Structure formats: C-alpha cells, structure tokens
Amino acid sequence: MIGISRARTLTGIRSLARIQCATQGADGVARTGDRRIAFFSSVTKESHDTVCRGSLWLKCADSLGVVSGMSECFHSHGSNLTNADMHVEHSQRVSGLLDNDKEDVDTFISRFSFEYPRQMDLESFETSVSKVVGSLEHAEGSLLLHSGRHVMFQKQDESGVLTDDDASSKVTKRVMRSSGSPRMGVLVSRTEHCLIDLLNRIRSGDLNVTIPFVISNRNREGSSGGCTHVRRSLDQLEIPYYHVPHGGRNRADWEQDIRDIVGTHGERTDFLVLARYMQILSGDFLRSYNGPIINIHHGLLPSFKGANPYRQAFDAGVKLIGATSHFVTEDLDEGPIIEQRIERVSHRDTIKSFRRKSEDLEAMALHEAVRSYTENRVTMVKGRTVIFT
C-alpha cells in the first residue's frame, strides 16, 4: 500500500509512513536535509457526501512518536488525515537566555485537519484522543468537529509512566460547546466600522459565528446615519442590542450590568469581542468571565499603547501604521497578539488620513483574529500565540 524511502526522522517530521496510512488517496514528496522521502497510497477516498471535517491542535513536551500516535488514532477510527502542520518551540536555554531555575522543555505544537465518516463513534474517538493526550508530557489539545462540538483536553497528573488503559483517566475533558456555531458576544462604543464589518461577514456567510447580543455604552435608539445602519443590521440578524451607560456610574455597577446580560442568554458565550469598545475592563471582570476576550487596538502594538494611538503615531513620524488584535489581559494592550495588519504612510498623510487607513486595517485584523480563533487555529505557548494557517 505504501512505499517510503528510509530516512532519519528529524524534529518536526515524525513517522510520515504512519501519517500516510491515515491519509487515503494521497501521495507526495518530503525532504529531510539532503534526502527526499516519497510516499503514496492506493486507497480511494470516500465521497465528500459521506464525510465530515474536523480539526485538532495538540501541544505537549517535544518527544518522538507524537504524530505517529495521533495519526494511528485517526486511522483506527476510519478518519482521513488531510493536513498536518507542526512547530517546535525550543527552550530559551538553548540560546542561554533561560534562567537556571526555569524548566528546560521544548514544546511541540501541531494542528491536524481530518475527514471522518458521519457514522463514526464520536465518544470512542474522543476517548482515543484522551489516551493520546494522557500518554504525553505537559499535554493539552483542542478538538473541533463538523457539528461545531468543541472539546478541550488537558493532562492533569504527570507522575509515573502510564499505560494505554489508564492514560485517559489522567486527562480532564471539557466540552466547551456541544454543537452549533461559536457564540461571540460583542461590546462596542461610538466607532462602529469593526462591528459593521463583522455583521456583513456573518450575513454573507463568510464568518461562521453567532452573535447573541451587542452591548454598547452609546445609546443608538433614535440615532441617525451610521447608528441607524447598525440597528437595521442588528434587527435583520435578530441580534439583541443593549445600552449600558458608563457616565457618572461606578465601574462595578456597569460591569455587573454586562455580566447580567451575558447571563441572560442561556448557553454561555464562547468568547467576547471588544470591537473598538473604549472602556477598560477590570481584572475582577476578566476573572469572573473566565473566557477569552479579543480586542482590536488601533495601533501597531507594542508601540503606541493606550489612548489616541493615531496622534502618537503621527507625532512619531512613522512610515508604517497598523492595527493589532490581541487577547485581553489585566495589563492594558499587552495581551498575546493574534493578528496584525499594516499599511505604509508618508509625510503627506494627516491624522485624518491615518484614521481612515487605520480603520480599514482594524476591521481586517479583527475579523481575521476571530476567524483564526473560531477555526481552532490559535494556541498559546510561553506567553505568545502560535497561529496555524
């Protein structure tokens, strides 16, 4: 069934023959150093009418056999591995930058795209994934299935050598979403271009998310112009709109109003998006929400943090401007970066043209960050993101 030249396995290329066993109807050539590995399969793929698509990212201490074990898991359940992307995050100790008291562990990160038969026993498959995660050190994974089911796996006990039978018992399995599109709550202030872009992409089918609510500190009732357009779009998509004013109010009070709105919508949101929401959320709010929050900053972080980055960039005489989408942390504008977009400017530009150009970049950066996150392409390692394309 498979022919493969003998080659030494290098870090990041593991057991290509086993991967190929799980990838029906595929052939290709890989290179390891100065050697070429040819592989092929004669198995015919199933009709696309009978298969579903899923993805899994896996993060663990780097070791041999990770991909081999995962591809065997796919193959044993009749799944077809369609793509595998891998990265090794080397310990900083290699460069002499890591303190001696820090753990010296290289981290292996991979993302698998696969097809599986509609009749596949999903409970059995998830148990097999748990066993793989449990057999690895410092392991966690994120599984996204065709139905929208999203499951997180994390190994809890690193003590001892585990057998295949008890490996899954060391893994915490959390069902983040049982089915359906990701649920994304949106917070927005006066500037609406990022929200409008998200709504247009949802309406066109370009972005597979559900918005259960939009919260704003600006009252759009009876407004005209852009506000009317936003309200019309929200009404067409049957998205509830809530006005939570801040003026003259204690932060704890209006943050509690936001918590109440999030809680009124039954099934919790998968994440929140700050679509140019010009208020700083407290650490208490971030901890109580206990889920990812994605922000769009109208500047190219880590430069020009805080307020009025257009003016900061203009006064600095920059030749490139940009927008940054990142996860929200308690440290203002310092969360892990998910997506950035840039555009060249010159001495002929004004603050007004900076703003106009930046708003286009902000909309693009935010929707790409949302897309990457909802498509199971984002993971974290050592305080920064790894984004699989």
C-alpha angles and dihedrals in degrees: 000000000000132000118193132167116236112257138158113260113240128198108284095021109080130172098334090181091061091046088052091051087060093045109074123203094010135125135173149132128261128188127218109185107306094343128093122214116204120194136173142172131205096200115117117231120240121254113277087234090069101043136077128206130233143163137214131189118197129193125187146132108299113261141141120277100028096123091038091058094045095047090050087053091054093045095049090058095047094255125148117224107219102174139008123190121184140185134177116210103206121216114258088232087080088068094040091249100113121090114243092244093057121096112261103218129141111218122221116206124184138169122204127196114198145168122224135184116263090236094055115132098246095188091055091046092052090049089054091050088051090054092052092048091046092052092058132073121252089355134169135158144187121216122195119186133197092258090058093257108152121195129180123204125196129174111229107181119053096176121115135355111294128216121220090256098058100030094093091052089067092057127088110217117199123186102215094180127004096204145329135054122325111272113230121186113205130210119191140170130195098312109077109176095101092049092047091051092051092049092049092050092049091049092050093047092245093120120045102210138112121224108207093183146354119218123196136175087214121080109233096181109123093359124143137215116017093003091058089051091052093048091049091051092048091049092049091052092041092237115157116234123210129191113212108177121206104187113117092354132119113253092233090057099052092040088054089052088056091049090052092052092049089050096050093065098076108224107052122249117260091223144340129240125208100209096190092319101170099205129093114236115219126241088247090058093047092051094046093049090048095189138096118289118193120203133190115217118197094225141060102266139243083038123066100020123179127016128006101006090170090065092042091053093044093050090049091055094232120183094205127048126188151166128237131205113197144157115270119245133167089266106082113248092346101103121122111289118241104174139003132186127191140191132187120249133182143202088275092066122098131205087262093055089044088057094047094049093043094053091060090050092048093054092048095046094048098049091046090051090050091047093050092048096046092046091058093248100125128083135156130237126175094343099312137083131259110204117195115208 
